[in-house]
Amino acid sequence: MSKENGSARNLLAGAETLRAGLQRDLKDHKFREAFEAHYLEAVIAEKMHELREKRHMTQKQLANRAGMAQNAVSRIEKGENSLTLRTVQRVAAALGYIVEVEFKPAKRRALAVA
């Protein structure tokens, strides 16, 4: 077995352990509420990072286009900043995108743990 294959297997095993732990923790009501409160922000931050890299932009370039400091972009991508809708719109516009919001019926949904 090559070193790369072993590393890939360890990474997958770690992801499975993380997923199982998260599924277990989500059964706790207080944990689930806290997780859900920050889940959407984390998904948005991850998407912003993905789109920035897809555009081959640095954080500094994105910050300049969005009219913010580079460290603000860094904190957003790390999930260290609470996002406002205005900030999301500014970053999306700087990346050449628009933001769409969709409201869905409020039934208890199972969180996708990928």
C-alpha positions in Angstrom: 0.0 0.0 0.0 1.4 3.4 -1.0 1.8 6.2 1.5 -0.9 8.3 -0.3 -3.5 5.4 -0.1 -2.8 5.0 3.6 -3.2 8.8 4.2 -6.5 8.8 2.2 -7.8 5.9 4.2 -6.9 7.7 7.5 -8.6 10.8 6.3 -11.8 9.0 5.3 -11.8 7.1 8.6 -11.4 10.4 10.4 -14.3 11.9 8.5 -16.5 8.9 9.3 -15.6 9.3 13.0 -16.4 13.0 12.9 -19.7 12.3 11.1 -20.7 9.7 13.6 -19.8 12.0 16.5 -21.8 14.9 15.1 -24.8 12.7 14.5 -24.6 11.6 18.1 -24.1 15.1 19.4 -27.1 16.4 17.4 -29.4 14.3 19.5 -28.7 16.6 22.4 -31.2 19.4 22.3 -28.9 22.2 23.5 -26.1 21.2 21.2 -28.5 21.0 18.2 -29.8 24.5 18.9 -26.3 25.9 19.0 -25.3 24.0 15.9 -28.3 25.1 13.9 -27.7 28.7 15.0 -24.3 28.7 13.3 -24.8 26.1 10.6 -26.1 28.5 7.9 -23.3 30.9 8.5 -20.7 28.1 8.1 -22.3 27.0 4.9 -22.3 30.5 3.5 -18.6 31.1 4.6 -17.6 27.8 3.0 -19.3 28.8 -0.3 -17.7 32.2 -0.3 -14.3 30.6 0.1 -15.0 28.1 -2.7 -16.2 30.8 -5.1 -13.2 33.0 -4.3 -10.8 30.1 -5.1 -12.8 29.3 -8.2 -12.2 32.9 -9.4 -8.5 32.6 -8.5 -8.8 35.6 -6.2 -6.8 36.3 -3.1 -8.5 37.4 0.1 -7.0 40.8 -0.5 -8.4 41.0 -4.0 -11.9 40.0 -2.8 -11.6 42.5 0.1 -10.7 45.3 -2.3 -13.7 44.5 -4.6 -16.1 44.2 -1.6 -14.8 47.3 0.1 -13.6 45.6 3.3 -10.4 44.7 4.9 -8.5 41.5 4.0 -8.7 40.3 7.6 -12.5 40.6 7.5 -12.6 38.2 4.6 -10.3 35.9 6.5 -12.5 36.0 9.6 -15.6 35.3 7.4 -14.0 32.3 5.8 -12.9 30.9 9.2 -16.4 31.4 10.6 -15.1 33.9 13.1 -17.5 36.7 12.0 -21.3 36.8 12.3 -22.6 37.5 8.8 -25.1 40.2 7.9 -27.2 39.9 4.8 -25.5 43.1 3.6 -22.0 41.6 4.0 -23.1 38.5 2.1 -24.5 40.6 -0.7 -21.3 42.7 -0.9 -19.1 39.6 -1.1 -21.4 37.9 -3.6 -21.4 41.0 -5.9 -17.6 41.2 -5.6 -17.5 37.6 -6.8 -19.9 38.2 -9.6 -22.9 36.6 -8.0 -26.3 37.6 -6.5 -27.9 36.3 -3.4 -31.2 34.5 -3.4 -33.1 33.6 -0.3 -35.7 30.9 -0.1 -38.1 30.3 2.8 -39.3 26.8 3.4 -42.0 25.4 5.7 -40.7 25.1 9.3 -40.8 21.4 9.9 -38.1 19.7 11.8 -35.5 18.8 9.2 -32.7 16.4 9.5 -29.4 18.3 9.1 -27.3 17.0 6.3 -24.1 15.8 7.8 -21.8 15.2 4.8 
